[in-house]
Amino acid sequence: MAAQPVRIDDPADPRIAGFISIRERDLTGRDGLFIAEGTVVLRMLGAAPARDNGFAAEAFLLLENRLAGIADVLATFPPTVPVYVASAAVFDAVAGFNMHRGVLALGRKPAAQRGESLLERLPETSLVLAGCGLSNHDNVGSIFRNAAAFGADAVFLDEMSCDPLYRKAIRVSVGSVLTVPFSRGLDAQSMLRGLAEAGFEIWGLSPRGEVAVAEIPAARRIALVLGTEGEGLAESILSSFRTARIPQRPGLDSLNVATASGIALYQIALAMGRVG
């Protein structure tokens, strides 16, 4: 299991520098590190080596009264990973806020995946999501949770989308960000062009879509494209690929993008025989 616990009594202790003010530092990134929060997410991180996906734990910071309850989770990590415990007062001072679960891990990201390298590893029959301009961490986390639930093979995010390894996105995804392969960083057109060249049928989701999502025919490879809240997908994307809509009663112009992703994924996963 992870190393024997070490008590921390000073919020400024350099051994826990990576945990300092995690809410503020989430805004700018952590030089290849990220914060995982909560027992469920830690279980996902502990299973990372078995998935060979490049994620690893660097250290833990725990409320002292949580240690015994997650001993089984800590047992999945190597003994080289330090475990720090602290009182509630010290923990809150370190984290910068008191709305937490008393269980934090400092994780290391794998090397950044470009879209091309991820495409090469996808199975011949694939279902993926592609996000354009998804800037809300809650939505991105929910989209990853939906992707895991309905068996999507990967999530592709353009350069305008937020990093899914922000603490809040990981937490909302219930750790699915650590299990669903993803890439981020290309511009939207390059990302979608790469998917099309790899044999994906591209379907943009929009309230103005040509057909209902239930009418999207099953195919060997399908990519569902999601746009940002409010503006949706750019006209250049809508005019370049086929489009689909989720029929709904009059009165609202659209669904929340995370909700839309779940409905559309379920429909396509059903058509492709991925859910029963």
Secondary structure, DSSP 8 states (H G I E B T S, - for coil): ----EEE---TT-GGGGGGTTHHHHTTT-BTTEEEEESHHHHHHHHTHHHHTSS-EEEEEEEEGGGTGGGHHHHTTS-TTS-EEEE-HHHHHHHHSSS-S-SEEEEEE--S---HHHHHHHS-SSEEEEEEES---HHHHHHHHHHHHHTT-SEEEEETTS--TTSHHHHHHTTTGGGTS-EEEEE-HHHHHHHHHHTT-EEEEE-TT-SEEGGGS---SEEEEEEEBTTTBS-HHHHTTSEEEE----TT-S---HHHHHHHHHHHHHHHTTS--
